[in-house]
Amino acid sequence: MTEQEQENNKPAVTLPESTFLEEKAFRSRVILVFGTITDTLASETVRRLLALDSESDAPITMMISSPGGHLESGDAIHDVARFVSAPVIMVGTGWVGSAATHLYLGAPRERRFCLPQTRFLIHQPSGGTRGPASDIAIQAKEIITARERIAQVIARESGQPIERVREDIERDRWMSAREAIDYGLVSRIINHRNELAKI
């Protein structure tokens, strides 16, 4: 059997379905941010943003459905979405909460959309540190600093007065898609992907 015949007789390599779907989404310049935000998820998301940005200046769509998670991991995605040259379009779906809302605000308001059933949650960071009193005091100070930083970002990106945002994040503040538009988190509700083509 010749080398060519051996090559032709090799079984076809089939990618796992999840890998195939990820590849398809990547080729269509869509990044999925689903589930709890961790440093691993942030690393994967940032890597995809940078790779797509290096290929083209065409828009990148990020679809987000997440209850939140690690704030600093959300910070990384938020900042890189602003860092890349390609315009990043955020599309909320399911629910966008806590640190996920923070990364969602990485796009300017005119490029922030959501699907009709999306819910949003803003609140202050929480902590659960144990240990020596001095360590707890350090953590408490860091949480207060993070709370103010979150409030400043929400105020800047929503147009709400900082005093109102500080008050709103004292407790969980849930919003429907329509309420999130009124608050300034979202520019508009979309129903179909082709609505993004008009941007």
C-alpha positions, 0 to 999 in steps of 0.5 A, a space after each residue: 500500500 502506497 503512502 497516499 493510500 495509507 493516508 486515505 485509509 486513516 479514520 477521520 478525526 472527529 472533534 468533540 462537539 463542545 470543541 466544534 461549537 467553540 470553534 464555530 463561535 470563535 470563527 463567527 467572532 462570538 465569545 461566550 462568557 457563561 457560568 461563574 467568573 473565575 481566573 480560568 474563565 478570565 484567562 480563556 476570555 482574554 486570550 480569545 479577545 486578543 486573538 480575535 483582535 489580532 485577526 481583524 478590526 471587525 466587531 467582537 460579540 460577547 454573550 454573557 450569562 453569569 451570576 458573577 464570581 471573582 471580581 478581579 477576574 471580571 476586572 481583567 475581562 472588562 479592561 481587555 474589552 476596552 484595550 483591544 482595537 476591535 469594537 466589543 459588543 456586549 449581549 446579556 442573556 439569562 442573568 448578568 450579575 455582580 462581577 458579570 455586570 462589571 465586565 458587561 460595562 466594559 463596552 460603551 453604552 451604545 454597544 450594550 444590548 440584552 435579550 428580552 428575558 435578561 435580568 441584571 444584578 448590582 451589589 457591593 462585593 462580599 467577603 468571608 475572611 477568617 484569621 487574625 484580626 489584623 488580616 480581617 481588618 485588611 480585607 475589610 479595607 479592601 472590600 470598602 475600596 472595591 465597593 467604591 471602585 464598583 460604584 464609580 464604574 457603574 455611575 460612569 457607565 450608567 450616567 447615574 449619580 454616584 450617591 444613588 449608585 452607592 445607595 443602590 449597591 448597599 443591597 442586592 438591586 435586581 433589574 429586568 431588561 427594561 429597568 436596566 435600560 432605564 438605569 443606563 446599564 443597557 442601550 436596548 433590548 434585541 430579539 434577533 442577531 441580525 439587529 446587531 448587523 445594523 450597528 
